[in-house]
Amino acid sequence: MFPQFEKLPSPIFIMHEEKLVSNLEKMAYVQVKAGVKIILALKGFSMYSTFPIVRKYLFGSTASSLHEAKLGHEEFGGETHVYSPAYREDEFDELMTYADYYSFNSLNQFHKFSPRLFAKKPAAKAGLRINPEYSTVTTDLYNPCIPGSRLGIRAEDLPENLPDGISFFHSHNLCESDSFALEETLKSIEKLFGKYLPKLKKLNLGGGHLMTREGYDIDHLINTLLAFKKRHPHLELILEPGSAVAWQTGYLSSTVLDIVSSKGINVAILDCSISAHMPDVIEMPYKPKVLNASDPVIGKPTYRLGGQTCLAGDFVGDYSFEKPLHIGDKVVFDDMMHYTMVKTTTFNGINLPHIGIWKQNNEFDLVKSFGYSDFKSRL
Ligand SMILES: Cc1ncc(COP(=O)(O)O)c(C=O)c1O
């Protein structure tokens, strides 16, 4: 029975397939009930060994770059969407061999690339990323609507008539948000961009819809989408979440290499790195959940969990355990599948975590292990 972390190589990102399927079933329910299309944002989750499962539920993938578009085209199939703040001249021809939907971040970019796009790929669709000027995101790092944002065109900067060839708008302003934030976003889009909507065929509502989080009001999401569709029946709606697909579907399991004491603080040094393997913990910042551990409790064995690099700040915070930790014990970080996995580095030359899947049939599949060549090939 899962989890048997002691038997797995370390450190390892381990996907719990049953949890992924459970998320996908919820998302498929939303698609059917609300009549929308959901595609996977590869920037949030790119573990392509799971794509044979994910593609049974979702319509396709969306990319932020040439390489993600290639991965989506090769490994996911279905519709391949792409958005980049600015496409590169030297990559666009190759990009056109992979993507079907192109979201442009400015009219400049649209005018520069769309003639080539429509000449080579007449069936391709082109759209504009808009800035809905509404966001509930409180961290500027994740808020595309801050003043001076380079992401998306403001309504005041659009001409009275859209140029020919634009068939959709693309809005992304949410991050781990609820359906009420989406409801307000839709109001803002209608208020600022309402006059353009009758001329479009699709509206892509970006990511950030955390419909697989416990407590998310899925019925409200469905009703919000249905109400919008009633007002704009000609528009096909697309959602492109990343986090929601892999939300709480797996772990980063590590091993205690040493325990040192510093001014009365016990520090467990793990065989992973917070900085190299979980950079969002430092960047966001946030304190991840550790299995069988809690925030510090007086009287319980308490440790600061630190990584294997020499960065002084390569630690995650203090946790209490039921029993004292020993060298060789496992320390397992929860919810490490979205973003964490795609953001790893080999800082300090430390090895990347293995990647594995705990399958629905209870078998463990070691998908990938890394080594010196992965480190060296990047330098
Ligand atoms: C344009 C766009 N679409 C989709 C996403 C996915 O968002 P999330 O993983 O929060 O659902 C992002 C995330 O930054 C994004 O920038």
The ligand as an SDF file (V2000), in Angstrom:
LIG
                    3D

 16 16  0  0  0  0  0  0  0  0999 V2000
   -1.1340   32.7730  -19.3640 C   0  0  0  0  0  0  0  0  0  0  0  0
   -1.2270   31.7440  -18.2780 C   0  0  0  0  0  0  0  0  0  0  0  0
   -2.1060   30.7330  -18.4180 N   0  0  0  0  0  0  0  0  0  0  0  0
   -2.2350   29.7690  -17.4720 C   0  0  0  0  0  0  0  0  0  0  0  0
   -1.4540   29.7900  -16.3260 C   0  0  0  0  0  0  0  0  0  0  0  0
   -1.6220   28.6860  -15.3190 C   0  0  0  0  0  0  0  0  0  0  0  0
   -2.0390   29.1780  -14.0840 O   0  0  0  0  0  0  0  0  0  0  0  0
   -2.2890   28.2140  -12.8570 P   0  0  0  0  0  0  0  0  0  0  0  0
   -1.2130   27.2220  -12.8050 O   0  0  0  0  0  0  0  0  0  0  0  0
   -2.3000   29.1260  -11.6790 O   0  0  0  0  0  0  0  0  0  0  0  0
   -3.6270   27.5690  -13.0710 O   0  0  0  0  0  0  0  0  0  0  0  0
   -0.5220   30.8270  -16.1390 C   0  0  0  0  0  0  0  0  0  0  0  0
    0.3020   30.8980  -14.9440 C   0  0  0  0  0  0  0  0  0  0  0  0
    1.0990   31.7520  -14.7220 O   0  0  0  0  0  0  0  0  0  0  0  0
   -0.4020   31.8300  -17.1460 C   0  0  0  0  0  0  0  0  0  0  0  0
    0.4880   32.8350  -17.0340 O   0  0  0  0  0  0  0  0  0  0  0  0
  1  2  1  0
  2  3  1  0
  2 15  2  0
  3  4  2  0
  4  5  1  0
  5  6  1  0
  5 12  2  0
  6  7  1  0
  7  8  1  0
  8  9  2  0
  8 10  1  0
  8 11  1  0
 12 13  1  0
 12 15  1  0
 13 14  2  0
 15 16  1  0
M  END
$$$$
